[in-house]
Amino acid sequence: MDAAEFRALGHALVDRLATFLETLPSRPVTTGETPAEVRAVLDADRALPDTGAPAADLLTRAVELLTEHSLFNGHPRFFGYITASPAPIGVLGDLLASAVNPNVGAWRLSPMASEIEGQAVRWISQLLGYREHGSGLFVSGGNMANFVGFYAARAAAGDAWRVREAGVGGPGAPRLRVYASAETHTWVQKAADLSGLGTEAIRWIPTDDALRLETRALRHAIETDRAAGDVPMLVVGTAGSVSTGVVDPLHEIAAICREADVWFHVDGAYGALAATWPDAPADLRALHLADSVAVDPHKWLYAPLEAGCLLARDADVLRRAFAYHPAYYHFDDGGGTNYVDLGPQNSRGFRALKVWLALQHAGADGYRRMIADDCALAARLFAAVDAHPDLDARTLGLSIATFRFVPPDVRGRLGTAATESYLDELNEALLERLQRSGEAFVSNAVVHGRYLLRACIVNINTTEADVDALPAIVARVGHELHAARRRDTRR
Ligand SMILES: *Cc1c(COP(=O)(O)O)cnc(C)c1O
């Protein structure tokens, strides 16, 4: 492809994308097609052609396939999971990053990109009140960021028997233990499994009624394990749980970790950036007490996927977990950071650019406002649900509201086992119907054993009108399903 063709195709593509972004609110959130239908549209079984095809045709078809058969997490009525709308400047940033294509594994291979990554990491750290001069790096997402914190903790705890060389089962190795509440995201199982500790190394600490980790139980578990000769390796505190946005008692957990000399890691993939919100839970002011914090720029910094970030108290704790110095690398550039030493990746893409651009485009105040707006929209939704006669509001945490549909003729029998399990089933069916409809997209949570609908707003495109429309949509679909079930039982 020569420069002239690249220019023409690029302009045409950007024009189409501008229209796509502009018309997003008028499209359905998703199509509800089945895998078989999507495969048929794609002609998925077709073999790779031997001869090439014109780039213009390929790009036209790709735009068509993707804009007609996708779920749009940037849609104003996408309230599912925790997936953000992409900041347009981040979209352009990714284009620029891939054109320059620096390998941000080593400073010499990416002089400016490495420095931009360092600056973006520092800005994130300062924005959420972690440290002025901490360290950290970009990874693919929250799972990987948490893994990096986990491995840093493993290296620190296993220093005595050289865990990196001898392994977790090496001679003289005690059992390493990890402490987390049941509300912790599943990354912790994956990390315990893949690191060789095994998921049984995790001590599941109970939670209180508000689903926050019980610190008395944590203290007791650490003491018991230590008395048995095990080594407490890591305590995970969650800053914004994935189900309900709960923030663990991070101040107290930090104090316990300091006293017991255990690594304190905060999973703030979703909620750490809510520390910028004036009404944030007080425990979000405790992030600076953590040894490491995972945060997801592809959530509340609205970076296009993928961008996760791990913050650590200094670069050495990461080097001690990840650095090797093989003969075939010669990277010593007088103070430049070689990111290959700070994490598991070797070649590294320039994820930082889209985040660095978006941070400056909005500014710190812009982010404070956008995050506060999302939380206000969730609170508005919670109030609207609470006021609706056929919906029960359940929890509100950061920008996540949970609720369920309760038909009027069932309301008198709430709390009985049969009614509760009927409502679980009804709300699950409601979720399935709603997700396929394309009208609005919510996800689910199970709270105290009950199946709930869950709306999470991490979306620069959602307006008050979008939120105000949701209760009636949910109730309408709920009534349809409930009526159909009653007809079936009468028949
Ligand atoms: C989203 C999330 C994760 C996982 O992050 P990914 O970016 O999906 O890998 C982990 N923990 C919490 C609390 C999250 O919200």
The ligand as an ORCA input file, in Angstrom:
! r2SCAN-3c Opt
* xyz 0 1
  C     -13.133     -5.731     35.512
  C     -12.550     -6.224     36.756
  C     -11.515     -7.165     36.750
  C     -11.018     -7.794     35.474
  O     -10.530     -6.819     34.613
  P     -10.370     -7.093     33.056
  O      -9.961     -5.772     32.534
  O     -11.702     -7.555     32.576
  O      -9.336     -8.147     32.897
  C     -10.966     -7.529     37.950
  N     -11.425     -7.033     39.109
  C     -12.430     -6.129     39.162
  C     -12.879     -5.601     40.472
  C     -13.015     -5.710     37.986
  O     -14.023     -4.823     38.038
*
